[in-house]
Amino acid sequence: MEAQKRQESVTNNGLTWTDMQKPAYADLVELGKKHQSFNKLNFEDSLSKIQLPKIDRYEDHVFVIMHFPTPDKERGFVFSQLSIFMGADYLVTVHQGELKPIEELFNICVKDDSLRQTIMGKSSGYLLHKIIDTLVDDMLHLLMKVVGNIEDIEDLVFDERFSASRQLALLRREITTLRRIVLHLKRTVIDLTKDVQRFSKEDLSAYFKDVQDHVEKVAETLEEAKETVEIYKDTDFVLSSEKTNKILAVLTIIFTLSIPATVIGAFYGMNVNIPGGIQTGPWTQLGPYTTFIFVLLISLVPAALMFVWFYRLGWLERPR
């Protein structure tokens, strides 16, 4: 079921987290009345789905756009945009309700006092770290599904009865989408580490370094998956080509062996005097079918000789 448009807030130790799902422009304008320093251009960026990840720095807050993958039935994965307004005592997250880990984390903060204190008890910078860390962990789970699909497709690639071209193409599209998201995410997290520190008294560099390590792990796994899929793609192409060549070879040999019968049939189909033909009268030395037997012999003997010759050349041997 799709998440309904809503706006909720939770406060802990003077820090307020506002989560906005599927907001309208009027909702963001209303939010801007509470935070006068918010730029209206950032409101438009929050509602647009074609924005590149970025960080806009202001005197009392930062505005961040980040992309994270979400599953899609038709395309495997699509990117979902997360917009963030962060100040010293507040954090606003804006998304379209597609990022389930944020919803779950927000609900935990609403319902569980002890966990809310753990997640929101330090600073807005630490809260942002928890949000990003949760989304990156969810990305790891999505990545494991992709790796599992790669392992499953290995047997399909080497099975001559099936073609794995479509499955490989879908995997390549999924990996390409994830790599594009992770590439921008890695840069954004590195830049963001410097900006969040001014909104926190404690040193957050170790926390964001941990997130960077997780993103690096995702990037490395995607590179390995990309190389593996490329190898499987080349293997599938080679095996498919070999299978096609085998089929063409068989058809070519059948056609070649049928040439003597075709030539003999062509001669006997002409309106000319040929021994045993219609004009000269059929042979009867071996009975009424003497001509037919003769035609079969002169058609099969050359074909048999060609078959023996092809076998000696090794054209008919089964490849090992």
C-alpha angles and dihedrals in degrees: 000000000000118000112252121235109269145147122213135169135200126190131202128171092344094310116118124199114195117190117195120191120192094344124184122229089257090058091056092046088053088051089050090059088064093044105040094183094064113114115233090218087065088056089059091046090053092056096043119090096200100065120123118231110273147151122230113194123209134174097262103017146016129230117213133186117196133173127218130178124253126186118260125189096217104035101026095232136016129182121254121202124231118192119195133193110191129184135158096279105017143051124194121193120193122190142138098255094263097109101082096178090064091051091050093047092048092049090051090054090050097048106032117059096191095049090044088056090050094048100036102023098097117039145312089263092056091046089053089051091054091050094049092043091052092050092047091050089052088051089056090056091051089049092053088057090054091049089049090052090052091053091048093051094054093081090045092055092057095042108100092201094067138046117227096189096108094045091049091049091052091049091050090052092050093048092046091053092049093047091052091051095045093048092059092038093056092053093045094050091050092051093042093057090072095047101050093054093075089061095052135063095205123069108263097179093099092052095050090042087059090052090048090053090053091049090048089052090052090048093050092048090050091051090052090047091049092052092046093050091048090053091049090047091053091045092050090049092050093047092045090050091049091050091049091048090052091052092048091047092053092047091047092051091048090050092047093050090051094055096088092052090046092051093047091046090050092053094047091047091060123095093242135110107272125163107265092012130127094267096051097034128248123288116253104182091111097029134279092317097054094113092048091051091048092051091049092051096050088047098046100040095062090043090052091049090051090048091054091046093050090049092052090050088055095242093125099046117114110246115246 
